[in-house]
């Protein structure tokens, strides 16, 4: 029997993927330690629908510990697809003494899970959620997997690249089927409250100015959550250890994005500028040609449509 193991199942992307799998009739075991990086009640709400589904099992455990507890919920004969989304997020908080949290949750946990998966066997695929943060500040855009040398610009990016390399090593040395997906600025319903669009929309609801770090000229390749989840599902059958960009084809400046948000919300949005933060890169731009070639993946949601959906979600709360 095929089963899915989703780590970080109560987070923004993890809960959306979990709901998609359950809607497709799949059996899902989700693991989440409910870190208090942001309000855990938000995570509880994210997973509330899944908990009503008999095909879903939630395990509240720390993946940096002995993983024998996973065997209690999985039969040895189960053909397992692992979606490893659990991580300590956030570029700006990864400096200083907090870095040890990132090394534990992003590197140590990934190695621990890879070792468990290799030892267990019967793994159909191990799909790792990587990040555009691994690229840093390349001199040439767009960022391509075969030409852009990863040189992270933040401690967070360092840990995501280290974990991605571990995933690659377990394929190259032990034959573990894997794929790594480099996400570019994911947004949409359930987006974390510390992320830009969520903060912007919440401020606009209250007619407060939006806080922007830098001059607003920085560009991002925004990718809607449903497109990311579609990429994750397509990656189930990509097992050769390839790392691929998932970028939304919506590369615009932050100022243009705020103008689009004002149009969606039918209101004038005021901006307060402040200094750029450590680790913030000036631009991201994904070449998604490899994901199209390997997976047939193509983003389909425009920035304006995606913003409408996120605004409506936040209004519904």
ABEGO torsion letter per residue (X at the ends): XBBBBBBGAABAAAAAAAAAAAAAGBBBBBBBAGBAABBAAAAAAAAAAAAABAABBBBBBBAABBAAAAAAABBAABBBBBBBABBBBEAAAABEAAAAAAAAAAAAAAAAAAAAAAAAEGBABBBBBBBAAAAEBBABOBBBAAABBBBBABAAAAAAAAAAAAAAAAAAAAGBBBBBBBBBGBBEBGBBAABAAAAAAAAAAAGBBBBBBEAGABBBBBBBAAAAAAAAAAAAABAAGBBBBBBAGABBBAAAAAAAAAAAAGBBBBBBBBBBBBGBBABBBBBAAAAAAAAGBBBABBAAAAAAAAAAAAAAX
